[in-house]
Amino acid sequence: MKKVVISLGGSIIVPDKVDYVYLKKFSKFIKLFSRKNKVVIVTGGGSTARKYIDGLRHVTSKEEMFSVVGIASTRLNARLVSGVFDSSQEIPEKLIDVKKLLRKNNLVICGALGMQKNMTSDGNAAEVAELINADYLINMTNVAGLFDKNPTTCKTAKFIPSISFKDFKKRIDKIKFKAGQHFVLDQSAAKIISKAKIKTYIVNNDLKNLNKLLNGKQFVGTTIGPEVKNE
């Protein structure tokens, strides 16, 4: 039995409007996988969080308020995803509650886990992975993996198939934290996976590709681990 934590990006849940067609396929896939494996899905806030935070920036500069709105958005998305999974299970709001629920269930869905400085749902997913000693953390986003530049705005962006914990953290630390930020994996997550040596994968929303990853086959995405093959 594998223990897998999936950080499901808000850009996948609500790219513009709720992608219920994809979410139904995703739920069917995960339900099947979780029959014999333990899975925790941590939902991001995505465009929902950014729209609310951007609106607030016009009337206040309080970072704490931005964080509160961001956290609420991730939990709203968790409720949405839980509904698609037809789950009546509670949505945990604390790290320890995730662990308790996972003892009784093979699948747990949550959003952000409490108020912490410079923390997003990615960081929470990494915390969960560390707490339950997950086999690996999977970050699902709207791009194929890690690039040296933003691939959505730069056509010459170079894809990075594999990178060490150390080099990944160096790359992420160059970016200043901002509530509602949009990046493949945040600073807090980078720090946690580096310290705890949690093998991490960054992939897009292709379920066939995800299936290959979960079954140890060749897949398209970025591997973050103790050693780097090439960058």
C-alpha positions as CSV (number, residue, x, y, z in Angstrom):
1,M,0.0,0.0,0.0
2,K,1.4,3.4,-1.0
3,K,0.8,6.7,0.8
4,V,0.5,9.5,-1.6
5,V,-0.2,13.2,-1.1
6,I,-1.6,15.2,-4.1
7,S,-1.4,19.0,-4.1
8,L,-4.2,19.7,-6.5
9,G,-3.8,23.2,-8.0
10,G,-6.7,25.6,-8.0
11,S,-5.8,26.2,-11.7
12,I,-7.0,22.7,-12.4
13,I,-10.1,22.9,-10.2
14,V,-11.3,26.3,-11.4
15,P,-9.2,27.4,-14.4
16,D,-11.8,30.0,-15.2
17,K,-15.0,28.3,-14.2
18,V,-15.4,25.0,-12.3
19,D,-14.0,22.2,-14.6
20,Y,-16.6,19.6,-13.4
21,V,-16.0,17.4,-16.4
22,Y,-12.3,16.9,-15.5
23,L,-13.0,16.7,-11.8
24,K,-15.5,13.8,-12.4
25,K,-12.8,11.9,-14.3
26,F,-10.2,12.7,-11.6
27,S,-12.5,11.5,-8.9
28,K,-13.2,8.2,-10.7
29,F,-9.4,7.7,-11.2
30,I,-8.5,8.5,-7.5
31,K,-11.4,6.4,-6.1
32,L,-10.0,3.4,-8.0
33,F,-6.4,4.0,-6.9
34,S,-7.4,4.6,-3.2
35,R,-9.0,1.2,-2.9
36,K,-5.6,-0.2,-2.2
37,N,-3.6,3.0,-1.3
38,K,-3.8,5.9,1.1
39,V,-4.4,9.3,-0.6
40,V,-4.6,12.8,0.7
41,I,-5.7,15.6,-1.7
42,V,-4.9,19.1,-0.7
43,T,-6.7,21.7,-2.8
44,G,-5.2,25.1,-3.8
45,G,-7.1,28.4,-4.1
46,G,-6.2,29.2,-7.7
47,S,-8.0,31.9,-9.5
48,T,-10.7,32.1,-6.9
49,A,-8.2,33.1,-4.2
50,R,-6.3,35.5,-6.6
51,K,-9.5,37.3,-7.6
52,Y,-10.5,38.0,-4.0
53,I,-7.0,38.9,-2.9
54,D,-6.5,41.2,-5.8
55,G,-9.8,42.9,-5.0
56,L,-8.7,43.3,-1.4
57,R,-5.4,44.9,-2.4
58,H,-7.3,47.9,-3.6
59,V,-8.7,48.6,-0.2
60,T,-6.2,47.3,2.3
61,S,-2.5,46.3,2.7
62,K,-2.9,43.8,5.5
63,E,-1.2,40.6,4.5
64,E,-3.0,38.7,7.2
65,M,-6.4,39.5,5.5
66,F,-5.0,38.2,2.2
67,S,-4.0,35.0,3.9
68,V,-7.4,34.6,5.5
69,V,-9.1,34.9,2.1
70,G,-6.7,32.6,0.5
71,I,-7.2,29.9,3.1
72,A,-11.0,30.2,2.8
73,S,-10.7,29.8,-1.0
74,T,-8.7,26.6,-0.6
75,R,-11.3,25.2,1.8
76,L,-14.1,26.2,-0.6
77,N,-12.4,24.3,-3.4
78,A,-11.9,21.3,-1.0
79,R,-15.7,21.3,-0.4
80,L,-16.2,21.4,-4.1
81,V,-13.9,18.5,-4.8
82,S,-15.3,16.5,-1.9
83,G,-18.8,17.0,-3.4
84,V,-17.6,15.7,-6.8
85,F,-16.2,12.7,-5.0
86,D,-19.7,12.3,-3.4
87,S,-18.0,12.3,0.0
88,S,-19.8,13.1,3.2
89,Q,-16.5,13.1,5.1
90,E,-15.6,16.2,7.1
91,I,-13.0,18.6,5.7
92,P,-10.1,18.7,8.2
93,E,-8.7,22.1,9.1
94,K,-5.8,20.9,11.2
95,L,-2.8,18.8,10.3
96,I,-3.4,16.3,13.1
97,D,-7.0,15.8,12.0
98,V,-5.8,14.7,8.5
99,K,-3.7,12.0,10.1
100,K,-6.6,10.8,12.3
101,L,-9.0,10.6,9.3
102,L,-6.5,8.8,7.2
103,R,-6.3,6.0,9.8
104,K,-10.0,5.3,9.2
105,N,-10.2,6.1,5.5
106,N,-8.1,5.6,2.4
107,L,-9.0,9.1,1.0
108,V,-8.9,12.5,2.7
109,I,-9.6,15.8,1.1
110,C,-8.7,19.1,2.6
111,G,-7.7,22.7,1.9
112,A,-5.2,24.9,3.8
113,L,-4.5,23.7,7.3
114,G,-4.4,26.7,9.6
115,M,-2.8,30.2,9.6
116,Q,0.9,30.1,9.2
117,K,3.3,32.8,7.9
118,N,4.3,32.5,4.3
119,M,2.4,29.2,3.9
120,T,0.1,28.1,1.1
121,S,-1.7,24.8,0.4
122,D,1.5,23.5,-1.3
123,G,3.4,23.8,2.0
124,N,0.5,22.2,3.8
125,A,0.6,19.3,1.4
126,A,4.3,18.9,2.1
127,E,3.6,19.0,5.9
128,V,1.1,16.2,5.4
129,A,3.5,14.2,3.4
130,E,6.1,14.5,6.1
131,L,3.6,13.7,8.9
132,I,2.3,10.5,7.3
133,N,5.7,9.5,5.9
134,A,4.3,9.5,2.4
135,D,6.0,7.6,-0.4
136,Y,5.9,10.8,-2.4
137,L,4.2,14.1,-2.9
138,I,2.6,15.0,-6.3
139,N,2.0,18.6,-7.3
140,M,-0.6,18.8,-10.0
141,T,-0.6,22.1,-11.8
142,N,-1.5,23.6,-15.2
143,V,2.0,23.2,-16.8
144,A,4.0,20.1,-17.6
145,G,6.5,20.6,-14.8
146,L,9.3,22.9,-13.7
147,F,10.8,25.4,-16.3
148,D,13.6,27.9,-16.0
149,K,11.1,30.6,-16.9
150,N,7.3,30.9,-17.0
151,P,6.3,28.7,-20.0
152,T,2.9,30.5,-20.3
153,T,4.6,33.8,-21.2
154,C,8.0,32.7,-22.5
155,K,8.2,30.4,-25.6
156,T,11.9,29.7,-25.0
157,A,11.4,28.5,-21.5
158,K,13.5,25.3,-20.8
159,F,11.9,22.3,-19.3
160,I,13.7,20.8,-16.2
161,P,12.9,17.1,-16.0
162,S,14.9,16.5,-12.8
163,I,16.4,18.6,-10.0
164,S,17.9,18.1,-6.6
165,F,16.2,19.3,-3.4
166,K,19.1,21.7,-2.8
167,D,19.0,23.3,-6.3
168,F,15.2,23.5,-6.3
169,K,15.2,25.3,-3.0
170,K,17.8,27.7,-4.3
171,R,15.6,28.5,-7.3
172,I,12.5,29.0,-5.3
173,D,14.2,31.1,-2.6
174,K,14.9,33.7,-5.2
175,I,11.1,34.4,-5.5
176,K,9.6,36.7,-2.8
177,F,6.5,35.2,-1.1
178,K,3.2,36.8,-2.0
179,A,-0.3,35.7,-0.8
180,G,-2.1,34.2,-3.8
181,Q,1.1,33.6,-5.7
182,H,1.0,31.4,-8.7
183,F,4.0,29.1,-9.0
184,V,4.5,25.3,-9.4
185,L,5.6,24.8,-5.8
186,D,6.0,27.4,-3.0
187,Q,8.9,28.3,-0.7
188,S,7.5,26.6,2.4
189,A,7.0,23.3,0.4
190,A,10.5,23.5,-1.0
191,K,11.9,23.9,2.6
192,I,9.9,21.0,3.9
193,I,10.6,18.5,1.1
194,S,14.3,19.4,1.2
195,K,14.6,18.9,4.9
196,A,12.5,15.7,5.1
197,K,13.8,14.3,1.8
198,I,10.3,13.8,0.4
199,K,10.5,12.7,-3.2
200,T,8.3,15.1,-5.1
201,Y,6.8,15.2,-8.6
202,I,5.4,18.1,-10.6
203,V,3.0,17.1,-13.3
204,N,0.0,18.5,-15.3
205,N,-3.6,17.3,-15.1
206,D,-3.2,14.4,-17.7
207,L,-4.7,11.4,-15.9
208,K,-3.0,8.9,-18.2
209,N,0.4,10.5,-17.3
210,L,-0.5,10.5,-13.6
211,N,-1.4,6.8,-13.9
212,K,2.1,6.1,-15.4
213,L,3.7,8.0,-12.5
214,L,1.7,6.1,-9.8
215,N,2.6,2.8,-11.5
216,G,6.3,3.5,-11.7
217,K,6.3,3.9,-15.5
218,Q,8.0,6.7,-17.5
219,F,6.0,9.9,-17.3
220,V,6.2,13.6,-18.3
221,G,7.0,15.9,-15.4
222,T,9.7,17.1,-13.1
223,T,11.2,14.9,-10.3
224,I,12.6,16.6,-7.2
225,G,14.9,14.3,-5.3
226,P,18.2,13.8,-3.6
227,E,20.1,13.5,-6.8
228,V,19.8,15.3,-10.1
229,K,20.2,13.5,-13.5
230,N,20.1,16.6,-15.6
231,E,18.7,20.1,-15.6
